[in-house]
Amino acid sequence: MTTPEADPSATSTSPQNSVNPGVASHPPAQHTLPKPTGDRGYFDDALCDAERMLKYAAEIGIEVDPATRNDILNARLEAARGWTPDTAARLLNALTWLAARLKPVTAESLKAYHADTRATVKTYLRIAIILACFIVPVSVASFVSSALAAGLAQDITQANDLAVKLRAQLGPAALPPAPNAPVTPGPNYPVGVNQAEVIAELQQYASTIRVIYDRSKKLNLLVLHSERTPFADEIKRDSETARDVHFEVTPGVPNFYDDRDRLTATYQQVRNYAQILITDSSVCYGAVGACLLPVLYALLGTCAYLLRTFEDQMGSRTFTPSVANSARFVVAAIGGAVVGLFNNFNISQQASLSPLALAFLVGYAVDVFFAFLEGLLKAFSKSTTPSPSPPPTTVHNPLPH
């Protein structure tokens, strides 16, 4: 009994094509999406976002559609084998449903919430600390210099009044007697002079000069010793004697004229010294207060706004890093510079805001300030636009029939 030879076509595992015999037919292949070229693909990132949002919905007790939840879970199981169009479409549909359900919370905000956001807070705090380190001492120096300048102006007015009053009461100093004239035992004062009153006025005159001198030295310190202090060398060499000679009344007041003229000579130098310092401080701190401090206060207001917004958004998990925050600093600086051009702003008949306070508010609420400017611009444009003239009326003459 002979065994027939095995037909190779009979033992082949490839099925025959019924249309074209001899050509093997293959099962339909399942198409997959191209593999991403980067470290993570688009659909991998979308899957992470969907899982993050699904987890957040479970944490806060938001009910999720079972089909949406299953699509996300199945996408995680099938992601290792490769993304198919059907799996990707179901994942995107589930992500869209979750985004609409959890709004305003987004996948980016949840990612920022779980990421290390200390760098953002440190940046805002660093800017605020740097601004405060400059604003606080300059503001204090500006306020102190303004107070000293105002006090010096009042003291100079008071000293001028005393100098005029003493001159009117005592008159000019008596001339030295002639060689053959009889010598009087004391100075010859005008008739009706109250010596006790004159002594009190001389004491007040000397005290006012000392106050002007001491305040002027403090003001000179704030303007970085821009002026030379009179009598400084003499007082440094012999403090007690020099101060008594220039700023004190002679004990017992033996001669009103000598004390008055000596104090007046001292006062003229001290007054000139004080008036120059008042001018220097008004120029220096006036420029800083009008041009620089409003800009810095506006930037500080922006830092306060960003920190407060960051705290609120982190609590509601809606914070997303944005490059618009850097632009907000620039806009706030521009708004602060504009505010520095004005002196004060009246809110009502009883209340008003200083430029520095308004600059801080501008930095905190930049949008409100520029909306106000746009409203002013529209008001000006409406007032300058001429009203359209009515169209000319035409008279139709009836045609003769």
C-alpha positions as CSV (number, residue, x, y, z in Angstrom):
1,M,0.0,0.0,0.0
2,T,1.5,3.1,-1.1
3,T,1.3,6.3,0.9
4,P,0.6,9.3,-1.2
5,E,3.1,12.2,-1.0
6,A,2.0,15.0,1.3
7,D,0.8,18.0,-0.6
8,P,2.6,21.0,0.7
9,S,-0.4,23.1,0.0
10,A,-2.5,20.9,2.1
11,T,-0.3,21.3,5.2
12,S,0.0,25.1,4.8
13,T,-1.6,27.1,7.6
14,S,-2.4,30.0,5.4
15,P,-5.9,30.0,4.1
16,Q,-6.5,30.3,0.4
17,N,-8.1,33.3,-1.1
18,S,-11.4,32.3,-2.6
19,V,-11.1,34.9,-5.3
20,N,-7.5,34.4,-6.3
21,P,-6.5,30.8,-5.5
22,G,-3.0,30.3,-4.4
23,V,-2.8,33.7,-2.7
24,A,-3.0,33.5,1.1
25,S,-5.6,35.7,2.8
26,H,-4.7,37.6,6.2
27,P,-7.2,38.6,8.9
28,P,-8.0,42.3,9.0
29,A,-5.4,44.1,11.0
30,Q,-6.4,46.5,13.8
31,H,-5.1,50.0,12.9
32,T,-3.2,51.9,15.6
33,L,-2.3,55.5,15.8
34,P,1.4,56.4,15.1
35,K,3.6,56.3,18.0
36,P,4.6,59.7,19.4
37,T,8.1,60.9,18.8
38,G,8.5,62.8,22.1
39,D,8.8,61.5,25.6
40,R,5.0,61.6,26.1
41,G,2.4,61.7,23.4
42,Y,-0.6,63.8,23.1
43,F,-3.0,61.0,24.1
44,D,-0.8,60.0,27.0
45,D,-1.0,63.5,28.4
46,A,-4.7,63.6,27.8
47,L,-5.1,60.3,29.7
48,C,-3.1,61.8,32.7
49,D,-5.3,64.9,32.6
50,A,-8.5,62.7,32.5
51,E,-7.3,60.6,35.4
52,R,-6.4,63.6,37.4
53,M,-9.8,65.2,36.9
54,L,-11.6,61.9,37.6
55,K,-9.7,61.6,40.9
56,Y,-10.6,65.2,41.8
57,A,-14.3,64.5,41.1
58,A,-14.2,61.4,43.3
59,E,-12.5,63.5,46.1
60,I,-15.1,66.2,46.3
61,G,-18.1,63.9,45.6
62,I,-19.1,64.8,42.1
63,E,-21.0,62.0,40.4
64,V,-19.4,60.9,37.2
65,D,-21.2,59.1,34.4
66,P,-20.2,55.4,34.5
67,A,-19.6,55.3,30.8
68,T,-17.1,58.2,31.1
69,R,-15.4,56.5,34.0
70,N,-15.1,53.2,32.1
71,D,-13.7,54.9,29.0
72,I,-10.9,56.5,31.1
73,L,-10.1,53.2,32.9
74,N,-10.1,51.2,29.6
75,A,-7.9,53.8,28.0
76,R,-5.3,53.2,30.7
77,L,-5.4,49.4,30.1
78,E,-5.2,49.8,26.3
79,A,-2.5,52.5,26.3
80,A,0.3,50.0,26.7
81,R,-0.8,48.1,23.6
82,G,-1.1,51.3,21.5
83,W,-3.7,53.9,20.9
84,T,-6.5,53.0,18.5
85,P,-8.8,55.6,17.0
86,D,-11.8,54.3,19.0
87,T,-9.9,54.4,22.3
88,A,-8.6,57.9,21.6
89,A,-12.0,59.2,20.6
90,R,-13.6,57.7,23.8
91,L,-10.9,59.3,25.9
92,L,-11.3,62.7,24.4
93,N,-15.1,62.5,24.8
94,A,-14.6,61.6,28.5
95,L,-12.2,64.5,29.0
96,T,-14.6,66.9,27.4
97,W,-17.4,65.7,29.7
98,L,-15.2,66.1,32.8
99,A,-14.0,69.6,31.7
100,A,-17.6,70.8,31.4
101,R,-18.6,69.1,34.6
102,L,-15.8,70.5,36.8
103,K,-15.5,74.0,35.3
104,P,-13.8,76.3,36.4
105,V,-11.4,73.7,37.6
106,T,-9.3,72.5,34.7
107,A,-6.7,69.8,34.1
108,E,-3.9,72.5,34.1
109,S,-5.1,74.0,37.4
110,L,-5.1,70.5,39.0
111,K,-1.6,69.9,37.6
112,A,-0.5,73.2,39.1
113,Y,-2.1,72.4,42.4
114,H,-0.2,69.1,42.8
115,A,3.0,70.5,41.4
116,D,5.6,72.4,43.6
117,T,4.2,76.0,43.5
118,R,6.6,77.3,46.1
119,A,8.7,78.9,43.3
120,T,5.7,81.1,42.3
121,V,5.1,82.2,45.9
122,K,8.8,82.9,46.5
123,T,9.0,85.0,43.4
124,Y,6.1,87.2,44.5
125,L,7.4,87.4,48.0
126,R,10.9,88.3,46.8
127,I,9.6,91.1,44.7
128,A,7.4,92.4,47.6
129,I,10.4,92.3,50.0
130,I,12.7,94.1,47.6
131,L,10.1,96.8,47.0
132,A,9.4,97.1,50.8
133,C,13.1,97.4,51.6
134,F,13.3,100.5,49.3
135,I,9.8,101.9,49.9
136,V,9.8,101.9,53.7
137,P,13.0,103.8,54.3
138,V,12.4,106.3,51.5
139,S,8.8,106.9,52.6
140,V,9.9,107.4,56.2
141,A,12.7,109.8,55.1
142,S,10.2,111.6,52.9
143,F,7.7,112.0,55.7
144,V,10.3,113.0,58.3
145,S,11.8,115.6,55.9
146,S,8.4,117.0,55.2
147,A,7.7,117.3,58.9
148,L,11.1,118.9,59.6
149,A,10.7,121.4,56.7
150,A,7.2,122.4,57.9
151,G,8.5,122.8,61.5
152,L,11.4,124.9,60.3
153,A,9.1,127.2,58.3
154,Q,7.0,127.8,61.4
155,D,10.1,128.4,63.6
156,I,11.6,130.8,61.1
157,T,8.4,132.8,61.0
158,Q,8.3,132.9,64.8
159,A,12.0,134.0,65.1
160,N,11.4,136.7,62.5
161,D,8.5,138.1,64.5
162,L,10.7,138.1,67.7
163,A,13.5,139.8,65.9
164,V,11.2,142.5,64.6
165,K,9.6,142.9,68.0
166,L,12.9,143.3,69.8
167,R,14.1,145.8,67.3
168,A,10.9,147.8,67.7
169,Q,11.0,147.7,71.5
170,L,14.7,148.5,72.0
171,G,15.5,150.5,68.9
172,P,19.0,150.7,67.6
173,A,22.0,150.1,69.9
174,A,23.3,153.2,71.6
175,L,26.4,154.7,70.1
176,P,29.6,154.7,72.2
177,P,29.8,157.9,74.3
178,A,32.0,160.8,73.3
179,P,35.4,161.1,75.0
180,N,34.4,164.0,77.2
181,A,30.8,162.8,77.9
182,P,29.9,161.6,81.4
183,V,29.8,157.9,81.8
184,T,26.4,156.4,82.7
185,P,26.3,153.4,85.0
186,G,24.3,151.2,82.5
187,P,22.7,151.1,79.1
188,N,20.2,153.8,78.3
189,Y,17.0,151.9,77.4
190,P,14.0,153.6,75.7
191,V,11.3,154.9,78.0
192,G,8.5,152.5,78.7
193,V,10.5,149.3,78.1
194,N,9.4,146.4,80.3
195,Q,12.7,144.7,81.1
196,A,11.0,141.5,82.3
197,E,9.2,141.2,79.0
198,V,12.3,141.9,77.0
199,I,14.2,139.2,78.9
200,A,11.5,136.7,78.2
201,E,11.5,137.6,74.5
202,L,15.3,137.2,74.4
203,Q,15.1,133.8,76.0
204,Q,12.4,132.7,73.6
205,Y,14.5,134.1,70.7
206,A,17.5,132.1,71.7
207,S,15.4,129.0,72.2
208,T,13.8,129.3,68.8
209,I,17.3,129.7,67.2
210,R,18.5,126.6,68.9
211,V,15.5,124.6,67.7
212,I,16.0,125.8,64.1
213,Y,19.7,124.8,64.3
214,D,19.0,121.3,65.7
215,R,16.2,120.6,63.2
216,S,18.4,121.9,60.3
217,K,21.1,119.4,61.3
218,K,18.6,116.5,61.2
219,L,17.3,117.7,57.9
220,N,20.9,117.9,56.6
221,L,21.4,114.3,57.6
222,L,18.4,113.3,55.5
223,V,19.8,115.0,52.4
224,L,23.1,113.3,52.9
225,H,25.0,116.4,54.3
226,S,24.5,118.4,51.2
227,E,25.3,121.7,53.1
228,R,28.0,122.7,55.5
229,T,26.8,123.2,59.1
230,P,27.6,126.7,60.5
231,F,29.6,126.9,63.8
232,A,30.3,123.1,63.5
233,D,34.0,123.5,63.8
234,E,33.8,125.9,66.7
235,I,31.4,123.7,68.6
236,K,33.6,120.6,67.9
237,R,36.6,122.3,69.4
238,D,34.9,123.9,72.4
239,S,31.3,122.8,72.6
240,E,30.3,124.5,75.8
241,T,31.8,127.9,75.2
242,A,30.9,128.1,71.5
243,R,27.3,127.1,72.1
244,D,27.0,129.6,74.9
245,V,28.5,132.4,72.7
246,H,26.2,131.8,69.7
247,F,23.0,130.3,71.1
248,E,22.6,131.4,74.8
249,V,21.6,134.6,76.5
250,T,24.2,136.1,78.8
251,P,23.5,135.2,82.4
252,G,21.9,138.1,84.2
253,V,21.3,139.9,80.8
254,P,23.4,142.9,81.6
255,N,22.9,144.5,78.2
256,F,19.8,143.8,76.1
257,Y,21.4,145.3,73.0
258,D,24.5,143.0,73.1
259,D,22.4,139.9,73.5
260,R,19.9,140.9,70.8
261,D,22.6,141.8,68.2
262,R,24.7,138.7,69.0
263,L,21.7,136.4,68.7
264,T,20.5,138.1,65.5
265,A,24.0,137.6,63.9
266,T,23.7,133.9,64.8
267,Y,20.1,133.7,63.6
268,Q,21.0,135.1,60.1
269,Q,23.5,132.3,59.5
270,V,21.2,129.6,61.0
271,R,18.2,130.9,59.0
272,N,20.1,130.8,55.7
273,Y,21.3,127.3,56.5
274,A,17.8,126.1,57.2
275,Q,16.2,127.7,54.2
276,I,18.8,126.1,51.8
277,L,18.1,122.7,53.4
278,I,14.4,123.2,53.0
279,T,14.9,123.8,49.3
280,D,17.2,120.8,48.9
281,S,14.8,118.4,50.7
282,S,11.8,119.7,48.7
283,V,13.6,119.1,45.4
284,C,15.1,115.7,46.4
285,Y,12.1,114.1,48.2
286,G,9.6,115.9,46.0
287,A,11.0,114.3,42.9
288,V,11.1,110.9,44.6
289,G,7.6,111.2,46.0
290,A,6.2,112.4,42.6
291,C,8.0,110.2,40.2
292,L,9.5,107.1,41.9
293,L,7.4,106.2,44.9
294,P,4.0,106.0,43.0
295,V,5.5,103.5,40.6
296,L,6.9,101.4,43.5
297,Y,3.6,101.5,45.4
298,A,1.8,100.4,42.2
299,L,4.2,97.5,41.9
300,L,3.7,96.6,45.6
301,G,-0.1,96.7,45.0
302,T,0.3,94.3,42.1
303,C,2.3,91.9,44.4
304,A,-0.5,92.1,47.0
305,Y,-3.1,91.3,44.3
306,L,-1.2,88.4,42.9
307,L,-0.5,86.9,46.3
308,R,-4.2,87.2,47.3
309,T,-5.3,85.8,44.0
310,F,-2.8,82.9,44.3
311,E,-4.2,82.1,47.8
312,D,-7.8,82.1,46.6
313,Q,-7.1,80.1,43.4
314,M,-5.1,77.5,45.2
315,G,-8.0,77.1,47.7
316,S,-10.4,76.6,44.8
317,R,-7.8,74.7,42.7
318,T,-8.2,77.1,39.8
319,F,-4.7,78.5,39.7
320,T,-2.8,78.2,36.5
321,P,0.6,79.8,35.9
322,S,0.4,82.6,33.3
323,V,2.9,84.9,31.7
324,A,0.3,87.6,31.9
325,N,1.4,88.3,35.5
326,S,4.7,89.7,34.2
327,A,2.8,92.1,31.9
328,R,0.6,93.1,34.9
329,F,3.7,94.5,36.6
330,V,4.5,96.6,33.5
331,V,1.0,97.9,33.3
332,A,1.0,98.7,37.0
333,A,4.2,100.7,36.7
334,I,2.7,102.7,33.9
335,G,-0.4,103.4,36.0
336,G,1.7,104.4,38.9
337,A,3.7,106.8,36.8
338,V,0.4,108.4,35.5
339,V,-0.9,108.8,39.1
340,G,2.4,110.6,40.1
341,L,1.4,113.4,37.7
342,F,-1.4,114.5,40.0
343,N,-1.4,116.0,43.5
344,N,-4.4,114.5,45.2
345,F,-7.7,112.9,44.3
346,N,-11.0,113.9,45.9
347,I,-13.3,110.9,46.5
348,S,-16.0,113.1,48.0
349,Q,-16.3,116.5,49.7
350,Q,-14.9,115.1,53.0
351,A,-12.4,112.4,51.8
352,S,-9.4,112.4,49.4
353,L,-6.6,110.1,48.5
354,S,-2.9,110.9,48.3
355,P,-1.1,109.9,45.1
356,L,0.8,107.1,46.9
357,A,-2.4,105.5,48.3
358,L,-4.0,105.8,44.9
359,A,-0.9,104.3,43.2
360,F,-1.2,101.2,45.5
361,L,-4.9,100.8,44.6
362,V,-4.0,101.2,40.9
363,G,-1.5,98.4,41.2
364,Y,-4.0,96.2,43.0
365,A,-6.8,96.9,40.5
366,V,-5.1,97.7,37.2
367,D,-8.2,96.7,35.2
368,V,-10.4,99.2,37.1
369,F,-8.0,102.0,36.6
370,F,-7.6,101.5,32.9
371,A,-11.4,101.0,32.5
372,F,-11.7,104.4,34.2
373,L,-9.2,105.9,31.7
374,E,-11.1,104.4,28.8
375,G,-14.3,105.9,30.1
376,L,-12.7,109.3,30.3
377,L,-11.4,108.9,26.7
378,K,-14.8,108.0,25.5
379,A,-16.3,111.0,27.3
380,F,-13.7,113.3,25.7
381,S,-14.2,111.8,22.3
382,K,-18.0,112.3,22.6
383,S,-17.6,116.0,23.6
384,T,-15.2,116.7,20.7
385,T,-17.1,114.9,18.0
386,P,-19.4,117.4,16.2
387,S,-23.1,116.4,16.1
388,P,-24.2,115.4,12.6
389,S,-26.2,118.1,10.9
390,P,-29.7,117.1,9.8
391,P,-30.1,116.3,6.1
392,P,-31.3,119.2,4.0
393,T,-35.0,119.2,3.3
394,T,-36.0,119.3,-0.4
395,V,-39.1,121.0,-1.6
396,H,-40.9,119.2,-4.3
397,N,-42.7,121.5,-6.7
398,P,-45.8,119.8,-8.2
399,L,-45.6,119.4,-11.9
400,P,-48.4,121.2,-13.8
401,H,-50.9,118.9,-15.2
